[in-house]
């Protein structure tokens, strides 16, 4: 029997959607206001989901204290109140779309979570716009 546990977190960050191979006009056409050269920000909501068998000794799929600490050190400390384009190394050359941010978060957490457990990231950029990445 597999069960999914979820931990919610949040961070505030600025970014600019921009393709450096394109003209400013093309960036503005494709990304609209999100291509603003002065950046813009979001209050991101993050849900980290871990799915697996319940450990018969603990009753846990994963100790939520450990998951909380991982999210705090690997994600919140790295992303919160940062300009993603400028201050987060992964986004020096990668456009910080919600899709790409979710993949980066997954890649940061995956090595720290038991390989027998499934990991899923759901990232809300706004209350209506969100993405999910499961490593596929």
Secondary structure, DSSP 8 states (H G I E B T S, - for coil): -EEEEEEEEEEEEEE----TTS-HHHHHHHHGGGG-TT-EEEEEEEEEEEEEE--TTTS-SS-HHHHHHHHIIIIIHHHTTEEHHHH-GGGSSS---HHHHHHHHHHHHHTTS-TTSEEEEEEESSSS-EEEE---
